[in-house]
Amino acid sequence: SEQVAAQIQQLRKTLRYHEYQYHVLDNPQIPDAEYDRLFHQLKALEQQFPQFIEADSPTQRVGAKPLAGFAQITHEIPMLSLDNAFSDEEFYAFVKRIQDRLILLPEPLTFCCEPKLDGLAVSILYVNGRLAQAATRGDGTTGEDITANIRTIRNIPLQLLTDNPPARLEVRGEVFMPQAGFEKLNETALAKGEKTFANPRNAAAGSLRQLDPKVTSQRPLMLNAYGIGIAEGVTLPDTHFARLQWLKSIGIPVNNEIRLCDGVENVLNFYRTIGEKRSGLGYDIDGTVLKINDIALQQELGFISKAPRWAIAYKFPAQEELTR
Ligand SMILES: Cc1c[n+]2nc(N)[nH]c2nc1OC(C)C
């Protein structure tokens, strides 16, 4: 049965590789039917030899039974919110406050510019490379344990794709529901006389708050990572953009609209470009998040009580004001 164990390990490795290519690199190497065939081959082998089943096998996404409730989790590093800007002038003022505070002012000032996805912020903890725990942001200090539901999200790896994983790595990101999946979900709900959701954000929130992971597993949710919390047993790169690239390299999905921009004019150009692309992205965003890229400068600037001094969300006018 060593031969069976080896065959099972090889199938898991192959499936993880194809999940990474499909969900993270958007570059599938095999047709979906071939992936499904491999998946069901592994499922059958594990059913025939249950002694080889492991919690982070690609077949083990959907938890067995519904929870009675959600446990509370206290974030070791608080998940803070963001200060907002609603005009170029407010963004200029944000940059001026940074320039006035920094002892040594690099020229140009480099920003990591990201779309601000309209979903739910979550924290996902990997222990020795295995998904161990996940929580909602909650009030920033305490959130709800949604580990069982997070495990069902197909583009979140159950195991990091690296041979020497950090002892502990906390990935922070947004769980969202793409517009196409949202419309299909509401169509089905309507046809079955069930409750429909007002918008993709509410649908994502409702799906993550399901006590039964089997229900969450049927919902078209996705994660896009935007930062790192706890990181032990690894030396992280010294810029935010390089950290996101590193996350992507070990299997964590990162949004592909993220860009580095040198200087304020290029940042504002990013903001306008994303605004023009907004209706065609396929998922809801409510603005951009513009961050000082250099980690040492972030640490020098620190946080105001509730939000970092080094990042700002520059929002778009509320969607209702514009025709969709
Ligand atoms: C609350 C939040 C939300 N978002 N969304 C993105 N894309 N980045 C990002 N960063 C955040 O906070 C960090 C600046 C700490």
PDBQT file of the ligand as one rigid body, heavy atoms in Angstrom, charges set to zero:
ROOT
HETATM    1  C1  LIG A 401      -8.406  47.679   5.033  1.00  0.00    +0.000 C 
HETATM    2  C2  LIG A 401      -7.646  47.472   3.747  1.00  0.00    +0.000 A 
HETATM    3  C3  LIG A 401      -8.316  47.171   2.569  1.00  0.00    +0.000 A 
HETATM    4  N1  LIG A 401      -7.583  47.012   1.438  1.00  0.00    +0.000 N 
HETATM    5  N2  LIG A 401      -7.967  46.732   0.168  1.00  0.00    +0.000 NA
HETATM    6  C4  LIG A 401      -6.830  46.709  -0.552  1.00  0.00    +0.000 A 
HETATM    7  N3  LIG A 401      -6.797  46.448  -1.899  1.00  0.00    +0.000 N 
HETATM    8  N4  LIG A 401      -5.750  46.953   0.206  1.00  0.00    +0.000 N 
HETATM    9  C5  LIG A 401      -6.199  47.148   1.471  1.00  0.00    +0.000 A 
HETATM   10  N5  LIG A 401      -5.508  47.427   2.597  1.00  0.00    +0.000 NA
HETATM   11  C6  LIG A 401      -6.225  47.594   3.738  1.00  0.00    +0.000 A 
HETATM   12  O1  LIG A 401      -5.634  47.886   4.900  1.00  0.00    +0.000 OA
HETATM   13  C7  LIG A 401      -4.162  48.019   4.890  1.00  0.00    +0.000 C 
HETATM   14  C8  LIG A 401      -3.791  49.383   4.341  1.00  0.00    +0.000 C 
HETATM   15  C9  LIG A 401      -3.690  47.874   6.352  1.00  0.00    +0.000 C 
ENDROOT
TORSDOF 0
